[in-house]
């Protein structure tokens, strides 16, 4: 998976960017995958008993499908979900433990009934305030001792989210790379704190 990542995402242009010169609209690409360091972290911190969740989907979903007991991927793109399932089936990765919720995370997460996740990945939409919204709900749903991963720290929203958690006593930095970071949840409540309670 690391050596030859599948092309799962259909490129969509957002303004004038360097990528727009490299890819055609709708072209399947693999450059939007989770970084190798974060994929390895997931692989090393989940097992056959783990219950996991992510906002977004891609190569990470393949790792979750291969290792976790039950995985929920919240992604509004049905075609992306179908490509992931197709890749898994052709690669011998089981898919019976995958649950895709095809809807934006801001509408899916408030309705979610499942709790006590072992690991949560925030890697859906990156515009303000989406990562904050995802974390707000996932912080409650994650079990004590579980991990939350924040990807794409080069986006200021994700960087602020990571900097906030570094100052919170309820969270402990467990991993950091150029691409993302992971925090272990130590206690409940930081997502509902008042400004006077938040060191950041």
PyMOL commands that set and color helices and strands:
alter all, ss='L'
color gray80, all
select helices_A, chain A and resi 18-22+36-45+59-67+78-91+105-111+130-141+156-167+190-192+195-197
alter helices_A, ss='H'
color red, helices_A
select strands_A, chain A and resi 9-10+28-29+51-55+70-74+98-101+117-122+142-151+171-176+180-185
alter strands_A, ss='S'
color yellow, strands_A
deselect
rebuild
show_as cartoon
